[in-house]
Amino acid sequence: MKNVIPDDLLNRRKFLFDSARLLVMISSVSALACACKKEGENRLGELAIEHGRIVLDLNESRYQPLNTIGNGLKIEITRQEKPLLVTRVSATQVAAFSSQCTHAGYEILLPEQGVLTCSSGHGGAFSLTGQLLSGPPKSNLPSYPAQLIANRVHIAYPLS
């Protein structure tokens, strides 16, 4: 006579086995995440966050434009926000500010010949530090403190 195992016992065994496998996978992922994280460092998508600041390593190819004075690039923080605009002002100075024009909310274009222009075509222009050069905007671009330290740009951007 054949031994027959009831279906509910098979289901319990399968459930326990699958649960144990899931726990092992979760603990492995957690251990890997902890091992990859340096002290005081975190990530927001592709961005490195250290001590509450966005950090751009200018040795990375995606940030190479910031090695040249007068250049800039846009950094996507989240999909819901306009990108952050970062420019290289001088050998020792960088600037970071909103890429949204203060006139009508149009996007600010990357710098050309040391000037940032509004994509609206209305004539709005800003300096590499986000200062208003010509209207119709009436104010500077909202800025965020930025420093260049050892070939890395540190930006104090509100992350929460």
C-alpha distance (Angstrom), angle and dihedral (degrees) to the residues before:
residue distance angle dihedral
M1 . . .
K2 3.78 . .
N3 3.82 123.3 .
V4 3.79 108.9 -122.7
I5 3.80 119.3 -160.8
P6 3.80 113.2 -150.4
D7 3.83 115.7 -114.7
D8 3.79 93.2 -121.7
L9 3.83 90.5 57.4
L10 3.81 90.2 50.8
N11 3.79 90.5 49.5
R12 3.81 91.5 50.8
R13 3.81 91.8 49.4
K14 3.80 91.5 48.1
F15 3.80 91.0 47.2
L16 3.82 92.6 50.2
F17 3.81 92.4 45.3
D18 3.81 92.9 48.3
S19 3.82 91.2 45.5
A20 3.79 91.4 52.1
R21 3.82 91.1 49.7
L22 3.80 90.5 50.2
L23 3.80 92.1 51.0
V24 3.79 91.5 50.6
M25 3.82 90.5 50.3
I26 3.82 92.7 48.6
S27 3.80 93.1 48.7
S28 3.82 90.9 48.0
V29 3.81 92.0 52.1
S30 3.82 91.2 46.8
A31 3.79 91.7 50.2
L32 3.80 91.0 49.0
A33 3.81 92.0 49.3
C34 3.80 91.3 50.8
A35 3.80 92.8 47.4
C36 3.82 92.1 51.8
K37 3.80 95.6 50.2
K38 3.80 118.4 90.4
E39 3.77 118.0 -147.0
G40 3.82 109.8 -81.7
E41 3.82 92.3 6.9
N42 3.76 128.5 113.3
R43 3.79 136.4 158.5
L44 3.77 134.0 -122.7
G45 3.79 103.4 -164.1
E46 3.79 104.4 -60.1
L47 3.82 94.0 -14.0
A48 3.79 125.3 98.6
I49 3.80 114.3 -132.5
E50 3.80 119.2 -161.9
H51 3.78 122.4 179.1
G52 3.81 91.2 -17.7
R53 3.82 94.9 -50.4
I54 3.78 131.7 108.0
V55 3.81 108.9 -117.8
L56 3.81 123.4 -159.8
D57 3.80 115.0 -168.2
L58 3.81 106.3 -147.3
N59 3.81 90.0 -154.4
E60 3.83 88.7 69.8
S61 3.80 112.6 93.0
R62 3.82 94.2 -128.7
Y63 3.82 90.1 62.2
Q64 3.84 96.3 43.2
P65 3.85 94.0 110.5
L66 3.81 87.9 69.4
N67 3.81 90.4 63.7
T68 3.83 89.0 73.2
I69 3.80 121.6 71.7
G70 3.80 110.8 -119.1
N71 3.81 94.8 26.4
G72 3.75 128.5 109.7
L73 3.76 143.9 178.4
K74 3.77 140.1 -158.8
I75 3.77 121.9 -117.6
E76 3.79 119.2 -157.9
I77 3.79 110.2 -139.0
T78 3.80 99.0 175.1
R79 3.77 133.0 -15.9
Q80 3.79 90.1 -113.0
E81 3.80 94.9 57.8
K82 3.78 132.4 65.6
P83 3.82 110.6 -106.2
L84 3.77 121.5 -91.7
L85 3.81 112.5 -111.7
V86 3.81 116.1 -140.9
T87 3.82 122.9 -173.6
R88 3.80 136.3 -174.4
V89 3.79 104.8 -127.7
S90 3.81 100.7 174.5
A91 3.80 141.5 -22.0
T92 3.80 89.3 -73.5
Q93 3.81 104.8 23.6
V94 3.80 135.1 75.5
A95 3.80 129.5 173.6
A96 3.80 133.5 -153.7
F97 3.77 127.3 -165.0
S98 3.76 146.3 142.8
S99 3.80 116.4 -64.2
Q100 3.82 89.9 -146.1
C101 3.80 117.3 100.1
T102 3.80 115.2 -120.2
H103 3.82 90.8 -137.6
A104 3.81 106.1 61.9
G105 3.80 104.7 -17.0
Y106 3.80 96.8 -99.2
E107 3.78 118.2 149.8
I108 3.79 119.9 -91.5
L109 3.81 113.1 -126.6
L110 3.81 124.3 -130.8
P111 3.81 114.1 -88.3
E112 3.77 122.0 -78.4
Q113 3.81 117.8 -172.4
G114 3.80 90.6 -12.6
V115 3.82 95.3 -53.4
L116 3.79 131.4 107.2
T117 3.80 114.6 -150.2
C118 3.77 132.9 -165.3
S119 3.81 114.4 -111.8
S120 3.82 91.0 -135.4
G121 3.80 93.2 81.8
H122 3.82 89.3 -130.3
G123 3.80 91.6 122.1
G124 3.79 101.4 -102.9
A125 3.81 111.1 155.5
F126 3.80 133.1 176.5
S127 3.81 136.4 -173.2
L128 3.81 123.6 -114.0
T129 3.81 87.1 -92.2
G130 3.82 93.2 53.8
Q131 3.81 95.1 -104.0
L132 3.81 115.7 148.6
L133 3.82 112.6 -105.1
S134 3.81 101.1 170.4
G135 3.81 138.9 1.8
P136 2.95 167.8 -92.3
P137 3.85 82.4 85.2
K138 3.80 110.7 79.8
S139 3.81 99.3 -159.1
N140 3.80 144.2 42.1
L141 3.79 121.4 -95.7
P142 3.82 113.1 -89.0
S143 3.81 104.5 -98.4
Y144 3.79 137.3 -157.8
P145 3.81 125.0 -149.5
A146 3.81 109.7 -96.8
Q147 3.81 131.7 -179.5
L148 3.77 134.7 -174.1
I149 3.80 108.9 -138.0
A150 3.83 122.1 170.1
N151 3.82 94.2 -23.6
R152 3.80 92.1 -48.6
V153 3.79 126.6 108.9
H154 3.81 114.5 -137.9
I155 3.81 115.4 -162.7
A156 3.79 124.7 -171.0
Y157 3.80 98.8 -145.2
P158 3.82 122.4 161.7
L159 3.81 101.7 -110.3
S160 3.78 99.5 179.6
